[in-house]
Amino acid sequence: MSAAQGGNGDGAVAAADAAGAPTGYDAAPERRPAGWWERVRAWPWWVHVLLVFAASRLLAGVVFVWTSTVQEANLWTDANPPYQQYVALMYDGGWYRQIAESGYPAELPRDAQGLVQQNPWAFFPLYPMLVRGLMALTGGSWVVVAPTVSLVLAAAAALVVHEVVRQGAPRAVAARPGLPLASVALVCAFPTAAVLQVAYTESAALLLVATSLLLIVRRQYGWAALAVVALGFTRAVALPMAVVVVVHAGVRWWRARRGEDTFGRRDGLGLAGLAVAAGVSGVAWPAICGWATGVPDGYLQTQEAWRGIREVTPFYGWTYVPQFWFGDAGPWLVAAGAALVLAVLLVPAAWRVGPELHAWSAAYVLYIVAVIEPGSSLARFLLLAFPLAAVTAGAVTRPPWARRLWFGAVLVLMLGLQVLWIRQMWEFNPHGDWPP
């Protein structure tokens, strides 16, 4: 190349640079505008959670409205009730409304034989008292305020579920990208998650369970104690949290011995106080019931009023209820169910969710199996074992296409079962039916 040619080439480059045209020398590649999916993925995590939550509640709301069109007149509503009445007054919602408006009876109602009858003492006070306070503050009715409170608490619970999976299960999150949001989606799609927008305590209980676990993972034991105490006045599920505290303390102590963590006296005292708070919280409401009514075991007698056999003995209900439903096949179905639960708790994905979440799942499932009479409400109680959603979503980690296929199949199945649950369980048959 001649000098003149070289000079002309340099001049062309300089002219192109000045004009802003590509020169071929260190030029930045042209950026394509981000597509809509990339823009959505860039939104904050909490926006993603609330969008998933809102979509699931909208679907459930549509199914509630659809179901109300075939609802006959019943104990709580007229035929074909509007949505707000349908989710505020049916089943246990009627009991919580009675508590919010009239409180608890000073004496336990009894029949001619002296047996305690069904009464409000079976239902815990935090949720109806919260609704009562907001009703007084806003002037709104139970039909308006109660489902709204449930919905807001459930949205908060979805946010906390995301964070407790993210912070409490780092190995699982590393193995399965997107696990926190996938867990939220499966919790919202769970067949009985429809109760998150009705006048029930599941929203408050889910929020408090997830908050307690998150605070334990963060080692904020004082705040965790407050959450656990509040849980004890929401649902009878505070006792399994003591197991979580013991497991958490044991893991910290073991890691400290290996030089991987610290475990000082302050930590030990904080965890001891938290364990005591869980124990006291687990028995506080039955004790208050006994003191207020003058019947020391009034809470247990009240619970017996809902049972087919008036006896609250651990695991006893599993000896006769399955046979009532399924005859000679009952014991075999119980064994199959137990095997399935053990499998879910023992698969590799379960051990990856972290000791606190794993301990809660195992302790809570064992607890409800011990204390309840198995029936139509069992599926609703399982909603609080929400870390199992992370286990399910994380069961398949690779390749990516298999992970997506597995998650999509489970999500569609659960949403279908949620539609079925609302249609079959929430529609009350006045001629004889089982509560959800």
ABEGO torsion letter per residue (X at the ends): XBAAAAAAAAAAAAAAAAAGBBAGBGBBBBBBBBBAAAAAAABBAAAAAAAAAAAAAAAAAAAAAAAAAABBBBAABBBGBBAAAAAAABEAAAAAAAAAAAEBBABBBBBAAGBBBBBAAABBAAAAAAAAAAAAAAGBBAAAAAAAAAAAAAAAAAAAAAAAAAAABAAAAAABBGAAAAAAAAAAABAAAAAAABBBAAAAAAAAAAAAAAAAAAGBAAAAAAAAAAAAAABBAAAAAAAAAAAAAAAAAAAAAAGABBBBAAAAAAAAAAAAAAAAAAAAAAAAAAAAAGBAAAAAAAAAAABABBBBBBGAAAAAAAAAAAEAAAAAAAAAAAAAAAAAAABAAAAAAEAAAAAAAAAAAAAAAAABBBBAAAAAAAAAAAAAAAAAAAABAOBAAAAAAAAAAAAAAAAAAAAAAAAAAABBBAAEBBBX
